[in-house]
Amino acid sequence: MKAIPVITLDGPGGVGKGTLSRLLARDLGWHLLDSGAIYRALALAAQRAGLHADEEAALSDLARALPLSFRGDADETHVLLAGDSVDAEIRAPEISALTSQIAAIPMVRAALLQRQRDFRRAPGLVADGRDMGTVVFPDAPLKVFLTASVEERGKRRLNQLMEQGISANLATVVAEIAERDARDQQRSVAPLRPAPGARLLDTSGQSVSDTYRVLQGWVQSTLQEN
């Protein structure tokens, strides 16, 4: 397992993990793990099943049997739940809120751990999430932790919602982001934090291309060393 390299990109929402991970996986020709999509799909399945965030045993059972699959590649990945594409549904605000609550449940995280580790296949994996470097792939040769100001992340999220035709205001979006940050950082299992030895990358005020150039440099030096 350790012979297959993994690069982990962790951090809160809105820092650019998804975009950078897709670019990197595409350029390297590696597999991509969007761990957030797994938790979002679980939240959608829970909503459809009428489960609430306090039904921990039922949610962990659902997580173990989740009929989830992915189609496509790093350029365009589609999330399938029971064979149906749910790309748009799992990005809805109410699913985002439920995802944050469900992701804090230790039994749920344990139930999804091996499913995430199974993405580690040759020639390599780029893993995007909140605990990729700390819990899921602690032996990754390169761990990156991305940050950005909550205000900038709020603006990015608001633009995403507007592009999807979802009405929202900046103050509400910023408050929701801050609330999720606190929940993720304070949860008892796999709290959001940089992994030991992680490189920190602040994307505030940076273009995607500028940030990606920094990341590429780290990747190249790491692969040469290993």
Long-range contacts (C-beta under 8 A, 24 or more apart in sequence): 1-120, 2-139, 4-120, 4-121, 4-122, 4-123, 4-124, 4-125, 5-123, 5-124, 5-125, 5-140, 5-141, 5-223, 5-226, 6-120, 6-124, 6-125, 6-126, 6-127, 6-132, 6-137, 6-139, 6-140, 6-141, 7-124, 7-125, 7-126, 7-127, 7-140, 7-141, 7-142, 7-143, 7-144, 7-219, 7-222, 8-127, 8-129, 8-132, 8-133, 8-136, 8-137, 8-140, 8-142, 8-143, 8-144, 8-195, 9-126, 9-127, 9-128, 9-129, 9-132, 9-144, 9-146, 10-128, 10-129, 10-130, 10-131, 10-132, 10-133, 10-134, 10-143, 10-144, 10-145, 10-146, 10-192, 10-194, 10-195, 10-198, 11-130, 11-145, 11-146, 11-147, 11-192, 12-130, 12-147, 12-153, 12-177, 12-180, 12-181, 12-184, 12-192, 13-153, 13-157, 13-177, 13-180, 14-148, 14-152, 14-153, 14-154, 14-156, 14-157, 14-177, 15-146, 15-147, 15-148, 15-153, 15-203, 16-146, 16-148, 16-156, 16-203, 16-208, 16-211, 17-128, 17-129, 17-146, 18-128, 19-208, 20-146, 20-208, 20-211, 20-212, 20-215, 21-74, 21-126, 21-127, 21-128, 22-74, 22-75, 22-77, 23-208, 23-212, 24-126, 24-212, 24-215, 24-216, 24-219, 25-74, 25-126, 26-73, 26-74, 26-75, 27-216, 28-123, 28-124, 28-126, 28-219, 29-123, 30-74, 30-123, 30-124, 30-125, 30-126, 31-74, 31-119, 31-120, 31-121, 31-124, 31-125, 31-126, 32-73, 32-74, 32-77, 32-125, 32-126, 32-128, 33-116, 33-119, 33-125, 33-126, 33-127, 33-128, 33-129, 33-132, 34-77, 34-128, 34-129, 35-116, 35-127, 35-128, 35-129, 35-130, 35-132, 35-136, 36-99, 36-128, 36-129, 36-130, 37-70, 37-77, 37-79, 37-90, 38-66, 38-68, 38-112, 38-115, 38-116, 39-99, 39-102, 39-103, 39-112, 40-79, 40-90, 40-91, 40-95, 40-96, 40-99, 41-66, 41-68, 41-79, 41-81, 41-86, 41-90, 42-66, 42-68, 42-99, 42-102, 42-108, 42-112, 43-90, 43-95, 43-98, 43-99, 43-102, 44-81, 44-86, 44-89, 44-90, 44-95, 45-81, 46-98, 46-102, 47-94, 47-95, 47-98, 53-98, 53-101, 53-102, 53-105, 56-105, 56-107, 56-108, 57-107, 59-102, 59-105, 59-107, 59-108, 60-105, 60-107, 60-108, 60-110, 60-111, 63-108, 63-111, 63-112, 64-111, 66-112, 66-115, 68-115, 74-126, 88-164, 91-160, 91-164, 92-166, 93-161, 93-166, 93-168, 93-176, 96-176, 96-180, 97-176, 100-180, 100-183, 100-184, 101-183, 103-130, 103-184, 103-187, 104-183, 104-184, 104-187, 104-188, 104-189, 106-188, 106-189, 109-135, 109-189, 109-190, 110-189, 130-184, 130-190, 130-192, 131-190, 131-191, 131-192, 133-194, 133-195, 133-198, 134-190, 134-193, 134-194, 134-195, 135-190, 138-195, 141-222, 141-225, 141-226, 142-199, 142-218, 142-219, 142-222, 143-194, 143-195, 143-197, 143-198, 143-199, 144-198, 144-199, 144-200, 144-201, 144-215, 144-218, 145-193, 145-194, 145-195, 145-198, 145-199, 145-200, 145-201, 146-200, 146-201, 146-202, 146-203, 147-200, 147-201, 147-202, 147-203, 147-204, 148-202, 148-203, 148-204, 149-204, 150-174, 150-177, 150-178, 150-181, 152-204, 152-205, 153-177
